[in-house]
C-alpha cells in the first residue's frame, strides 16, 4: 500500500473552515463545459466508449459502457444514482480517463438506457432493491472480470452508494478501494418521521397496486425539467444546463419520480446497508455534501461509525449540494481531488 497522503490533502483543501482548493490533478473547469460538450466529450466518447448490454435478473436488459485504456491496469467501476444514465457521466469519465483509468459504467434497471419495468416508463420502480445489487455483481463477473484489470476501484453516487455498500458487504474482495459520494444511506424525508413515511408508502403501494400499476409516491410525478434557479442539486449552472440539455437530446433516458414501492425498498435498503456496515473490509472513503437536501447526512454518519470509513467519519465538502461531481468547481475539485488521492494510495 502506498503512503497515506489523504489527511495532508484534506488540510490543503480546507482552511479555517473555508473552502480553499488546490488542484494537484488536471480537472475540467466550468469555463470549459460548453466547449467540452460541443466537441471534446462527443469525440472522446465516440473513440473510446464501447456500449453493450447483458441480461440481468429476470431477463431485464442492462445497458453499460466500457472505456478501456490500451492496457487495462487500473480501472474504476462507476455506479450512478437514481434518475441517472452513464451518458450523464461523460465529463467525469474524461477527467478519470486522463488519469489513466479504464472505466466501466452501468445503467440500473428501470432507468437510463436499461429496460424500464412498468408500462408507464417514467415511474421510478424496482421490485426488490437487491435486484440492483445482483445486476452489479453480474456486470462485474460477466464484463469487467473478462478484462482482468490489475486493480479495480469503485466510485458510486447517491442511490449507487447504497447499492455499492450492499455489494461490498457481500463481496468485499471484488474491489480494491471504494469512494461513495453522497450515498443514500437514508432518504431526506423533509422532517417526516421514518416510521410514518414507511407506513404511508406501504398504504399507497398496497391500495394503489390493487387498482393497477404501482402508483407514484406522495408528491411524485412524471419527469420535470426544473430551472437552474429552482434546483437543489448543483451550484454550477453550466454543468446543470448541460445535464438538462442531454436529457432533452436523449429523451429515452428521462425518468420521473418514484413509486411508493420504491420508497419502501429505498428506506429498507439504507437501513440494511447501515446494519451490515461492519462487514465491509474494503478501504472506503465517504464524501458528504455539506448542504445535501436529497439524502440524510445523519445516516451517512451512522454508516461510517460502523464501516470504518477513512478518517472514521465522512469527508464533508462544505457548501456542496447533492451532486458533488456536477458541482461548481470549488466543491467538485475537493471531491475529485480527494477521490483520486485516495485511489492513488492503492
C-alpha positions as a printed NumPy array, in Angstrom:
array([[  0.   ,   0.   ,   0.   ],
       [  1.235,   3.471,  -0.841],
       [  1.728,   6.155,   1.844],
       [ -1.42 ,   7.873,   3.117],
       [ -1.429,  11.451,   1.841],
       [ -5.172,  11.947,   2.251],
       [ -5.038,  13.737,   5.644],
       [ -2.424,  16.119,   4.242],
       [ -4.586,  16.686,   1.178],
       [ -7.602,  17.401,   3.365],
       [ -5.62 ,  20.037,   5.262],
       [ -4.696,  21.687,   1.968],
       [ -8.273,  21.678,   0.752],
       [ -9.782,  23.214,   3.874],
       [ -8.508,  26.305,   5.636],
       [-10.149,  27.963,   8.654],
       [-13.497,  26.402,   7.747],
       [-13.487,  27.901,   4.251],
       [-13.058,  26.058,   1.003],
       [ -9.552,  26.661,  -0.327],
       [ -8.988,  24.475,  -3.358],
       [ -5.669,  23.261,  -4.641],
       [ -5.716,  21.193,  -7.797],
       [ -2.993,  18.526,  -7.916],
       [ -4.81 ,  16.736, -10.763],
       [ -5.765,  18.224, -14.151],
       [ -9.542,  18.569, -13.971],
       [-12.073,  20.254, -16.198],
       [-13.437,  23.658, -15.205],
       [-16.843,  25.286, -15.537],
       [-15.404,  27.67 , -18.129],
       [-14.712,  24.667, -20.369],
       [-18.078,  22.939, -20.019],
       [-19.767,  24.378, -23.129],
       [-16.807,  23.541, -25.372],
       [-16.4  ,  20.125, -23.786],
       [-19.975,  19.149, -24.594],
       [-19.822,  20.548, -28.116],
       [-16.753,  18.663, -29.298],
       [-14.316,  17.175, -26.781],
       [-16.711,  14.82 , -24.992],
       [-18.577,  13.595, -28.101],
       [-15.233,  12.846, -29.78 ],
       [-13.878,  11.168, -26.639],
       [-16.991,   9.033, -26.204],
       [-17.121,   8.065, -29.875],
       [-13.474,   6.984, -29.867],
       [-13.271,   5.133, -26.555],
       [-16.718,   4.112, -25.265],
       [-17.93 ,   0.631, -26.16 ],
       [-21.588,   0.332, -25.218],
       [-23.114,  -3.069, -24.599],
       [-25.787,  -4.96 , -22.733],
       [-26.434,  -8.132, -20.765],
       [-29.458,  -9.837, -19.287],
       [-29.766,  -9.116, -15.581],
       [-32.029, -10.745, -13.021],
       [-35.341, -11.93 , -14.515],
       [-34.05 , -11.28 , -18.034],
       [-34.051,  -7.478, -17.746],
       [-31.717,  -5.876, -20.306],
       [-28.994,  -3.876, -18.563],
       [-27.011,  -1.384, -20.627],
       [-23.424,  -0.405, -19.888],
       [-20.411,   1.413, -21.284],
       [-16.772,   0.329, -21.076],
       [-13.841,   2.635, -21.829],
       [-10.652,   0.621, -21.968],
       [ -7.13 ,   2.005, -21.951],
       [ -4.614,   0.271, -24.228],
       [ -3.721,  -1.805, -21.177],
       [ -6.497,  -2.338, -18.643],
       [ -4.468,  -1.897, -15.463],
       [ -6.191,   0.446, -13.016],
       [ -9.932,   0.59 , -13.57 ],
       [-12.938,   2.258, -11.94 ],
       [-16.453,   0.87 , -11.74 ],
       [-18.81 ,   3.878, -11.717],
       [-22.206,   3.265, -10.097],
       [-24.636,   6.097, -10.717],
       [-27.658,   7.302,  -8.781],
       [-31.399,   7.297,  -9.28 ],
       [-32.737,   9.025, -12.422],
       [-29.28 ,   8.918, -13.976],
       [-27.656,   7.341, -17.007],
       [-23.998,   6.707, -17.734],
       [-24.398,   9.274, -20.531],
       [-24.573,  11.957, -17.829],
       [-21.101,  10.975, -16.573],
       [-19.051,  11.883, -19.64 ],
       [-17.264,  14.868, -18.072],
       [-16.32 ,  12.775, -15.037],
       [-15.232,   9.934, -17.323],
       [-12.995,  12.355, -19.24 ],
       [-11.326,  13.528, -16.012],
       [-10.742,   9.959, -14.797],
       [ -9.597,   8.7  , -18.201],
       [ -6.871,  11.351, -18.307],
       [ -5.548,   9.89 , -15.044],
       [ -5.005,   6.57 , -16.821],
       [ -8.059,   4.673, -15.571],
       [-10.17 ,   2.308, -17.622],
       [-13.843,   2.862, -16.838],
       [-16.954,   0.721, -16.525],
       [-20.365,   2.38 , -16.176],
       [-23.78 ,   0.77 , -15.733],
       [-27.372,   1.939, -16.16 ],
       [-29.553,   0.409, -13.458],
       [-32.705,  -1.498, -14.322],
       [-35.701,   0.77 , -14.711],
       [-33.704,   3.842, -15.744],
       [-31.228,   5.244, -18.243],
       [-30.908,   3.077, -21.339],
       [-31.714,  -0.151, -19.488],
       [-35.133,  -1.792, -19.653],
       [-37.954,   0.034, -17.913],
       [-40.047,  -2.148, -15.639],
       [-43.547,  -0.653, -15.871],
       [-45.876,   0.366, -18.692],
       [-45.502,   3.958, -17.521],
       [-41.794,   4.189, -18.27 ],
       [-41.288,   7.395, -16.299],
       [-42.106,   5.784, -12.957],
       [-39.107,   5.054, -10.743],
       [-39.599,   1.445,  -9.732],
       [-37.732,  -1.663,  -8.679],
       [-39.281,  -4.912,  -7.472],
       [-36.568,  -5.549,  -4.868],
       [-33.657,  -3.21 ,  -4.146],
       [-31.388,  -6.246,  -4.134],
       [-32.048,  -6.597,  -7.878],
       [-29.746,  -3.594,  -8.393],
       [-27.044,  -5.314,  -6.354],
       [-27.316,  -8.587,  -8.272],
       [-27.145,  -6.73 , -11.607],
       [-23.968,  -5.004, -10.442],
       [-22.432,  -8.329,  -9.434],
       [-23.283,  -9.8  , -12.825],
       [-21.742,  -6.771, -14.559],
       [-18.581,  -7.326, -12.543],
       [-18.389, -11.068, -13.159],
       [-19.502, -11.108, -16.781],
       [-17.967,  -7.95 , -18.254],
       [-15.25 ,  -6.481, -16.034],
       [-13.51 ,  -9.665, -14.897],
       [-13.038, -10.679, -18.542],
       [-10.688,  -7.688, -18.969],
       [ -8.641,  -8.748, -15.93 ],
       [ -7.895,  -5.279, -14.519],
       [ -4.948,  -5.42 , -12.126],
       [ -6.782,  -3.139,  -9.682],
       [-10.487,  -2.348,  -9.721],
       [-11.811,   0.635,  -7.78 ],
       [-15.409,   1.699,  -7.24 ],
       [-16.901,   5.193,  -7.388],
       [-20.597,   5.447,  -6.538],
       [-23.103,   8.265,  -6.186],
       [-26.333,   8.568,  -4.176],
       [-28.553,   5.501,  -4.769],
       [-25.468,   3.911,  -6.309],
       [-23.788,   4.35 ,  -2.928],
       [-26.448,   2.263,  -1.2  ],
       [-26.222,  -0.368,  -3.937],
       [-22.434,  -0.415,  -3.623],
       [-22.446,  -0.64 ,   0.177],
       [-24.704,  -3.696,  -0.006],
       [-22.403,  -5.118,  -2.691],
       [-19.253,  -4.58 ,  -0.622],
       [-20.872,  -6.179,   2.411],
       [-21.254,  -9.405,   0.389],
       [-18.265,  -9.364,  -1.981],
       [-15.538,  -7.28 ,  -0.296],
       [-12.712,  -8.827,  -2.3  ],
       [-14.005,  -7.675,  -5.699],
       [-12.96 ,  -4.053,  -5.144],
       [ -9.541,  -2.657,  -4.173],
       [-10.917,   0.578,  -2.655],
       [-14.201,   2.463,  -2.889],
       [-15.444,   6.044,  -2.752],
       [-19.108,   6.74 ,  -2.019],
       [-20.35 ,  10.209,  -2.982],
       [-23.486,  11.478,  -1.196],
       [-24.58 ,   7.861,  -0.638],
       [-28.244,   7.141,   0.021],
       [-27.918,   5.565,   3.454],
       [-31.129,   7.353,   4.286],
       [-33.574,   9.47 ,   2.311],
       [-34.178,  13.077,   3.305],
       [-37.856,  12.842,   4.256],
       [-38.3  ,  16.555,   4.88 ],
       [-38.843,  16.144,   8.599],
       [-41.391,  13.345,   8.255],
       [-40.64 ,  10.549,  10.758],
       [-39.32 ,   7.45 ,   9.036],
       [-41.995,   5.209,  10.538],
       [-44.699,   7.499,   9.179],
       [-43.108,   7.685,   5.717],
       [-42.818,   3.896,   5.64 ],
       [-46.426,   3.429,   6.711],
       [-47.734,   5.977,   4.226],
       [-45.736,   4.46 ,   1.371],
       [-46.893,   0.959,   2.315],
       [-50.545,   2.006,   2.332],
       [-50.323,   3.8  ,  -1.022],
       [-48.357,   0.909,  -2.527],
       [-50.789,  -1.754,  -1.353],
       [-54.019,   0.042,  -2.243],
       [-52.7  ,   1.509,  -5.494],
       [-51.337,  -1.818,  -6.712],
       [-54.77 ,  -3.414,  -6.206],
       [-56.12 ,  -0.881,  -8.69 ],
       [-53.419,  -1.384, -11.314],
       [-49.797,  -0.402, -11.86 ],
       [-47.731,   0.584,  -8.783],
       [-48.593,   4.229,  -8.036],
       [-46.296,   7.2  ,  -7.558],
       [-45.341,   8.019,  -4.005],
       [-46.558,  11.179,  -2.221],
       [-45.563,  14.314,  -4.119],
       [-44.068,  12.315,  -7.   ],
       [-44.937,  12.54 , -10.691],
       [-43.648,  12.433, -14.25 ],
       [-40.317,  13.928, -15.387],
       [-39.909,  17.664, -14.878],
       [-37.033,  19.83 , -16.039],
       [-36.551,  22.372, -13.261],
       [-34.932,  25.714, -13.953],
       [-31.429,  26.172, -12.575],
       [-32.69 ,  28.717, -10.023],
       [-35.074,  26.093,  -8.625],
       [-32.63 ,  23.199,  -8.427],
       [-31.105,  21.782,  -5.259],
       [-28.543,  19.524,  -6.919],
       [-25.676,  21.752,  -8.058],
       [-24.385,  25.316,  -7.785],
       [-22.859,  25.033, -11.276],
       [-25.15 ,  26.499, -13.914],
       [-23.044,  25.279, -16.885],
       [-22.99 ,  21.691, -15.61 ],
       [-26.653,  21.745, -14.616],
       [-27.73 ,  23.092, -18.013],
       [-25.568,  20.517, -19.819],
       [-27.293,  17.754, -17.837],
       [-30.771,  19.064, -18.681],
       [-29.873,  19.539, -22.358],
       [-28.62 ,  15.957, -22.531],
       [-31.992,  14.706, -21.286],
       [-33.764,  16.739, -23.993],
       [-31.424,  15.377, -26.66 ],
       [-31.868,  11.805, -25.395],
       [-35.465,  11.756, -24.085],
       [-35.39 ,   7.976, -23.643],
       [-33.275,   8.445, -20.501],
       [-35.822,  10.707, -18.794],
       [-37.272,   9.353, -15.557],
       [-39.875,  10.835, -13.256],
       [-40.444,  10.457,  -9.544],
       [-40.503,   7.274,  -7.531],
       [-43.332,   4.885,  -6.819],
       [-44.492,   4.222,  -3.282],
       [-42.999,   0.747,  -3.649],
       [-39.579,   2.219,  -4.496],
       [-39.768,   4.399,  -1.365],
       [-40.358,   1.297,   0.757],
       [-37.446,  -0.511,  -0.888],
       [-35.154,   2.53 ,  -0.706],
       [-35.713,   3.126,   3.007],
       [-35.196,  -0.561,   3.79 ],
       [-32.013,  -0.656,   1.683],
       [-30.452,   2.228,   3.602],
       [-31.305,   0.572,   6.9  ],
       [-29.784,  -2.718,   5.695],
       [-26.605,  -1.01 ,   4.495],
       [-26.075,   0.588,   7.91 ],
       [-26.934,  -2.576,   9.845],
       [-24.307,  -4.612,   7.99 ],
       [-21.718,  -1.85 ,   7.516],
       [-19.216,  -3.561,   9.817],
       [-18.901,  -6.382,   7.276],
       [-17.18 ,  -4.101,   4.78 ],
       [-13.46 ,  -4.82 ,   4.641],
       [-12.769,  -2.746,   1.515],
       [-10.938,   0.563,   2.16 ],
       [-13.674,   3.166,   1.973],
       [-13.926,   6.942,   1.658],
       [-17.331,   8.585,   2.063],
       [-17.802,  12.068,   0.592],
       [-20.595,  14.025,   2.243],
       [-22.222,  17.081,   0.662],
       [-22.448,  19.682,   3.401],
       [-25.815,  21.08 ,   2.258],
       [-27.479,  17.949,   0.893],
       [-31.279,  18.129,   0.68 ],
       [-31.749,  14.781,  -1.097],
       [-30.246,  12.213,   1.261],
       [-29.844,  12.051,   5.04 ],
       [-26.353,  13.016,   6.195],
       [-27.001,  11.676,   9.698],
       [-27.495,   8.235,   8.17 ],
       [-24.098,   8.577,   6.475],
       [-22.555,   9.408,   9.853],
       [-24.141,   6.281,  11.337],
       [-22.846,   4.186,   8.45 ],
       [-19.281,   5.467,   8.856],
       [-19.343,   4.787,  12.582],
       [-19.666,   1.096,  11.729],
       [-17.948,   0.797,   8.354],
       [-14.525,   2.113,   9.349],
       [-14.614,   4.862,   6.75 ],
       [-11.377,   6.705,   6.008],
       [-10.797,   9.117,   8.893],
       [-13.526,   7.444,  10.941],
       [-16.221,   9.717,   9.511],
       [-17.389,  11.234,   6.216],
       [-15.169,  13.749,   4.442],
       [-17.56 ,  16.686,   4.41 ],
       [-17.488,  19.035,   1.409],
       [-18.756,  22.276,   2.9  ],
       [-21.262,  24.283,   0.898],
       [-21.904,  21.469,  -1.561],
       [-25.279,  20.272,  -2.73 ],
       [-26.071,  16.667,  -3.578],
       [-24.321,  16.278,  -6.951],
       [-20.66 ,  16.517,  -5.94 ],
       [-19.292,  15.555,  -9.374],
       [-21.597,  18.043, -11.102],
       [-20.98 ,  20.83 ,  -8.591],
       [-19.287,  24.199,  -9.023],
       [-15.51 ,  23.969,  -9.378],
       [-14.565,  24.642,  -5.713],
       [-16.728,  21.791,  -4.392],
       [-16.227,  19.439,  -7.338],
       [-12.459,  19.774,  -7.199],
       [-12.424,  18.97 ,  -3.484],
       [-14.433,  15.805,  -4.128],
       [-12.406,  14.676,  -7.14 ],
       [ -9.004,  15.512,  -5.66 ],
       [ -9.877,  13.523,  -2.54 ],
       [-11.137,  10.62 ,  -4.663],
       [ -8.035,  10.462,  -6.837],
       [ -5.662,  10.866,  -3.879],
       [ -7.455,   8.02 ,  -2.1  ],
       [ -7.221,   5.687,  -5.095],
       [ -3.562,   6.633,  -5.612],
       [ -2.711,   5.   ,  -2.284],
       [ -3.519,   1.512,  -3.554]])
